Amino acid sequence: MGKTKHTGPIKISKKPDPKLWVSKVPFGLGKVKPHHIRDTMKVVWENKDNLPYATRILTQGVCDGCALGVAGLKDQTLKGPHVCTTRLNVLRLNTMGPIKEDILHADIKELQKMSSTELRKLGRIPYPLIRKPGDRNFRRISWDDALDRIADKMKAINPKQAAFYTTSRGITNEVYYTLAKVSRFLGVNNVDNASRICHSPSKTALSRSIGVGASTCNYKDWIGTDVLVFWGSVAANNQPVSTKYMYAAKRKGTKIIIINPYHEPAMDRYWVPSIPESALFGTKIADDFYQVNIGGDIAFMHGIMKHWFEMEEREPGSALDHNFINNHVNGLAELQAKVKSYNWKQLEKSSGISKERMLELAQLLAKSSSAVFVWSMGLTQHRFGTDNISQVANLALLRGFLGREHCGLMPIRGHSGVQGSSEMGADPFSLPGGGLDENNRKRIEQIWRFDIPQWQGDIVGVSLENALLPEQHERKLKLYYMSGGNFLETMPDPDFVKDSLENIDLRVHQDIILNTSTLLDAKEAVLVLPAMTRYEQPGGGTSTSTERMVYFSPEIKGPRIEEARAEWEIYIDLAKRVRPDRKELVDFKDASEIREEIAKAAPNYDGIQHLKKKGDLFQWGGAWLCEGGICPSPDGKGNLITVELPELRKPEGHFYVTTRRGKQFNSMIYHEKDPFNSADRFDVLMNKKDGKELGIQEGDAIVVFNQHGSFTGRAKFVPVRSGNLEVHWPEGNSLIPKGVYESFAGIPEYNTAVIVEKAETYYAQKDTKYVEKRIEELEMEPQ
C-alpha cells in the first residue's frame, strides 16, 4: 500500500481574502441559502430534554453522519472545531426517548397514515414487537420469544430462502463483521448492505483499475492540489463539513471544477458557518461548471482523452505522463484505439458538452502537476456505473495523478458506516479481507473454523424479486432480516417493493425507529427488534471514514432505551439458537474481542485491536494507496480499461431524469424546502428553454411519466442541461424501473427516459390511448 503516514490536521490562514467573497452583504441577507444559526437553535430546542447527553455525543463520539470522520469536534484535516447541520439533524435519533405506549400500540391503520418523517419523530422503539396477519396493532413480545421464532423459521427453510441486510445508520465495523460471520455460519450468503445502492461500482471499478476499492488519498490532498474535480457529487449538501476543506483549498489557489447536469448552487457558493469570513460574506467555490447530460460522463471523459491523444500527436509529452505510464500502467494502446474510434459528433451529442469546452478541461488537467478526482452517486447510480468510475481512473492513470501528495481518486462516502461494510464482508461478493476467491475463502474458513457456503448470494434487489418467486422455488425469499433501511423509500418502483415485502413469510426489522416499511404486513409475522445506537454499544465501536481512517467511538454515558440491545449481540444470540451445537464458533464476549478477530481476518485492519478509548484511530494503507505508482494488483500496475459509449435510450423530444437530494440525510427528510434553491419536494427541476417549448410556465402543474410510473409535480426552472430533469429522491422513485442493475456491481439504475406533459393535458384524456401512445414511443427504443 503506502509507507507515508498521515501527518494530521493543518491550520488555515485567518487573513480575509475578499476575492473569494460571494457578496459584501453580511450573512447573505436576502439570498437563498441555508440558515445555519437558526437550524442549530432548532436542534438545541429539539434536544432540550437531553442536552447534557447530546453534548457528550457531539464532543466525545465519532460522527454518525457522513463519512468525513469527525471525532468529537475535530478531524484529521483542519485544526479547529467542526460540526455541521447533517450531524445535528441526526443527533435527535440518539437522544430521544421511547415511543409512547398508546401510540406504539395504536391501530395499525393510524400508524400507516404517517410518513417516515412523522414516524421518526415519535421516538425510539422500546422493546420487541410482533404483528401477525389480522392483528390491528403491534403487541409486546419478549426477546426470547422473538429470537426463538426467528430461529425456528431459519431452521425450517433452505438457507437460500433467507437474507440479511444492514443499512449504514451509525452501524459499526463490529456489527458488520459479526453479521458477515453469523450469516455464513447459518449457511446464508444472501447478505448485503447499503453500499449496494450507493458506491458498489466504485469498489468494483477501482479494484479492477488499481487493485484496491477505496479512496487512494486524503481530504488534506484537496488543500493545495492544482485541480479538484467533483464529478456527480454535491458535497456541500451531502457532506457539509467538506465546504471547510474547499474553502481551505481555494485559499491555497486550487481550482475547483464541478461536473454535473445541474449548476448546483451549493457547489457554486457557500457560507461556511465555522469560518467567520465565509459565514459573513460567503465563499465562491466553483471555478467552472461542466453541465453534462445525465449519463453523458463517459462520452465527456472520452473527449478529454481524445484531446490528450491529439495533443500528443502534435507535441509528445504535452498531455500524458509517459514516465508514469511506462512504469506503472497497462493497456495504453487498447485505450487509445477505443478513444479514437469515437468521432467528435458522437461525443458531443452523448455528453452535451462541445468539443471546445472539452478542450478547456483537457488543457487544464494537462498543464496541472496534481489533481484529485472526487465523485459520488451521480456517477455510480447508473447501469454503467463501474465503467463511469473506470473512466475517472483512466484519466488519473494517464496523468500520473496517483500515489502522491495532492493526487488521488476519492469516492466520497455519504454515511459514516458504508466504507467498512464490505471490508468486513457484509455483502454477497466479499469476505473480510478480500473477495470470495478460493484463497480468501480458505483463509477465512481457518479463522472462523467452519465451512463457508459455496453458492453465490444475491444482491438486495434480487432478494426482493425472490420474494415473489413460486412457493417451492429454492430461492423463494421466506425470511428477511433487516437491520435498518427502508426499501420503500430507497429502491426503485415502490409498488413492487411493497408487494415483495408483504410476500415474505417472516420479516424482521432491527432498528431504532419505525419507518413506513416496518408497518407493512407479512404472511406470517412482522418482528421489530430495538437496537442500540453506536454511542450506546457496550465497549464502544469503530467506523471507517472515506479516507480509510478507522476511528474508535466510545460508549457514552447517558439514558438508555428499555430493552435495546447491541446489534452484534443480537446476531450472536440468534446464531446460537439456530445452531446450539456449534455456538462456541460465534461467541464474542465483548466488542474488543470482535476487534481482535477483525485484525486477523482483514489484514488491512491490523491495528483495530488497539483502539480502546476516545481519540484512538489509525489509517489503513497509509496516506496514499498506490504510493509511488505501485498498485496492490498482481503485477503492481494500474490497468487502463476500455469503456464503451453507453446508449442513453432517450427518444427525440423526450427527457432523461435523475434523482437528487434536498434537505435530507439519506432517505430521512428534514425539511420540505431545499435551502439552496427553494425547491419543494415535488418540484420538477427543468431547463427554462425546455419548458417554453412545451408551453409550460414556472409553477405549472406537470406530469412526468413513462412505462414504469408517473410523478405529478410543479415545474421549477433551474440551470440544468437542456433535455434533462431532476426530481427528488425518494419521491421520484416511481419513475425508476425495477430490475435494472449495473452488470459488474449490481447497483440499481436511478435514471430513465420520461415524457413531460402539462397536468391539464395529461389528465384531460378521458381514455388512456393518448398516454399509451406516448409511452409506446419509449418502449420502441432499444433497451
Buried (B, 14 or more C-beta within 10 A) or exposed (E): BBEEEBEEBEEBEEEEBEEBBBBEEEBBEEEEBBBBEEBBEBBBEBBEEBEEBBBBBBBBBBBBBBBBBBBBBBBBBBEEEBBBBBBBBBBBBBBBEBBEEEBBBBEBEEBEEBEBBEBBBBBBBBBBBBBEEEEEBBEBBEBEEBBEBBBEBBEEBEBBBBBBBBBBBBBBBBBBBBBBBBBBBBBBBBBBBBBBBBBBBBBBBBBBBBBBBBBBBBBBBBBBBBBBBBBBBBBBBBBBBBBBBBBBBBBBEBBBBBBBBBBBBBBBBBBBBBBEBBBBBBBBBBBBBBBBBBBBBBBBBBBBBBBBBBBBEEEEEBBBBBEBBEBBBBBBEEBBEBBEEBEEEBBBEBBBBEBEBBBBBBBBBBEBBBBBBBBBBBBBBBBBBBBBBBBBBBBBBBBBBBBBBBBBBBBBBBBBBBBBBBBBBBBBBBBBBBBBEEEBBEBBBEEBEBEBBEBEBBBBBBBBBBBBBEEEEEBBBBBBBBBBBBBBBBBBBBEBBBBBBBBBBBBBBBBBBBBBBBBBBBBBBBBBBBBBBBBBBEBBBBBBBBBBBBBBBBBBEBEEBEBBBBBBBBBBBBBBBBBEEBBEBBEBEBBBBBBBBBBBBBEBBEBBBEBEEBEBBBBBBBBBBBBBBBBBBEEEBBBBBBBEBBEBBBBEEBBBBBBBBBBBBBBBBBBEBBBBBEBBBBBBBBBBEBBEEBEBEEEBBBBBBBBBBBBBBBBBBBBBBBBBBBBBBBBBBBBBBBEBBBEBBBBBBBBBBBBBBBBEBBEEBEEEEBBEEBBEBBEEEEE
